[in-house]
């Protein structure tokens, strides 16, 4: 990941450097993305995915927003915004508690990585897709999408931005059906047997 843009305040440049220095699990591939504009004076975006061979088991995006002086709704000067998407097996997708369980994956991941936060918000959506006509041979799929944001809270040594990135990586792995401690990529289970 590239360093922050010239002209960023020192604290934002340090936050971006902390994200760039974080070591994701071996199953996660990360890339810097173009940062969205008009969300905050300073933004940085990272894309990621859990990849097995040619298959993406889960994909996502993390955006760090910084508004010097703070933002009333954020209850702070920083905001982490994440997206995670993954295909699900039919029996899991039909679980009426899927949304609650998926949201708990996020809060559990933040707790696991000691990434304190306030003012969290988000949605969990499930979608189904079935092909017709020329696409009728494609298998039906069901996916989960988690969109969330929160304000990171400083600990004794300030905000640990790497911990928030690690929590997002853990969330992607959970959505992909892998345990958070999974270390390998070569031996990922086949897509139909992940859960």
Buried (B, 14 or more C-beta within 10 A) or exposed (E): BEEBEEEBEEBBBBBBBBBBEBEBBEBBBBEBBEBBEEBBEBBBBBBBBBBBEEEBBBBBBBBBBBBEEEBEEBBBBBBBBBBBBBBBBEEBBEEEEBBEEBBEBBBBBBEEBEBBBEBBEBEBEBEEEEEEEEEEEEEEBBBBBBBBBBBBBEEEEEBBBBBBBBBBBBBBBBBBBBEBEBEEBEEBEEBEEBE
